[in-house]
Amino acid sequence: MIRVLHVEDAPVDAALAQAALGRMADEFAVDHVGTLGQAMECLQRRGGDAYDVILADMMLPDGDGLQLFAH
């Protein structure tokens, strides 16, 4: 099972990505959040090795995806 943190604030884009990943639900476990702050909370709460993949929007309401990777 591949653990994915999906960070996307645009509802349509989030729905498209989740639909694509949902078709392979037996391969992916996806947590979706809409802000940089929520993503940071997920990483702190679950630990640094909680996710295998992070799909991050580059323009978030409270920062950008690069800040998440820098953390």
C-alpha positions as CSV (number, residue, x, y, z in Angstrom):
1,M,0.0,0.0,0.0
2,I,1.4,3.4,-1.0
3,R,0.6,6.1,1.5
4,V,-0.1,9.5,-0.1
5,L,-0.5,13.0,1.3
6,H,-2.4,15.0,-1.2
7,V,-2.3,18.8,-0.6
8,E,-4.6,20.7,-2.9
9,D,-6.9,23.7,-2.2
10,A,-8.8,23.8,-5.5
11,P,-11.9,21.5,-5.1
12,V,-12.1,20.5,-8.8
13,D,-8.4,19.6,-9.0
14,A,-8.6,17.7,-5.7
15,A,-11.6,15.8,-6.9
16,L,-9.9,14.8,-10.2
17,A,-6.8,13.5,-8.4
18,Q,-8.8,11.7,-5.8
19,A,-10.9,10.1,-8.5
20,A,-7.8,8.9,-10.3
21,L,-6.2,7.5,-7.1
22,G,-9.5,6.1,-6.0
23,R,-9.7,3.8,-9.0
24,M,-6.7,2.1,-7.5
25,A,-7.9,2.1,-3.9
26,D,-6.2,-1.2,-3.2
27,E,-2.8,0.4,-4.1
28,F,-3.1,3.8,-2.5
29,A,-4.2,5.1,0.9
30,V,-4.8,8.9,0.4
31,D,-5.1,11.7,3.0
32,H,-6.3,14.9,1.5
33,V,-5.8,18.4,3.0
34,G,-6.3,21.8,1.5
35,T,-3.6,24.0,3.2
36,L,0.0,24.0,4.0
37,G,-0.8,24.2,7.7
38,Q,-3.0,21.1,7.5
39,A,-0.2,19.3,5.7
40,M,2.3,20.2,8.3
41,E,-0.1,19.0,11.1
42,C,-0.5,15.7,9.3
43,L,3.3,15.3,9.1
44,Q,3.8,16.2,12.7
45,R,0.9,14.1,13.9
46,R,1.9,11.0,11.9
47,G,5.6,11.4,11.8
48,G,8.1,12.0,9.0
49,D,7.9,8.5,7.5
50,A,4.0,8.3,7.5
51,Y,3.8,9.0,3.8
52,D,5.5,7.4,0.8
53,V,4.5,10.2,-1.6
54,I,3.4,13.8,-1.2
55,L,1.4,15.4,-4.0
56,A,1.5,19.1,-3.3
57,D,0.0,22.1,-5.0
58,M,2.5,24.8,-5.6
59,M,0.2,27.7,-4.7
60,L,-1.7,27.2,-1.5
61,P,-3.7,29.8,0.5
62,D,-1.1,29.8,3.3
63,G,2.1,29.1,1.5
64,D,3.4,26.9,-1.3
65,G,4.3,23.3,-1.8
66,L,8.1,24.0,-1.7
67,Q,7.7,25.1,1.9
68,L,6.3,21.7,2.7
69,F,9.2,19.9,1.1
70,A,11.7,22.2,2.8
71,H,10.2,21.2,6.1
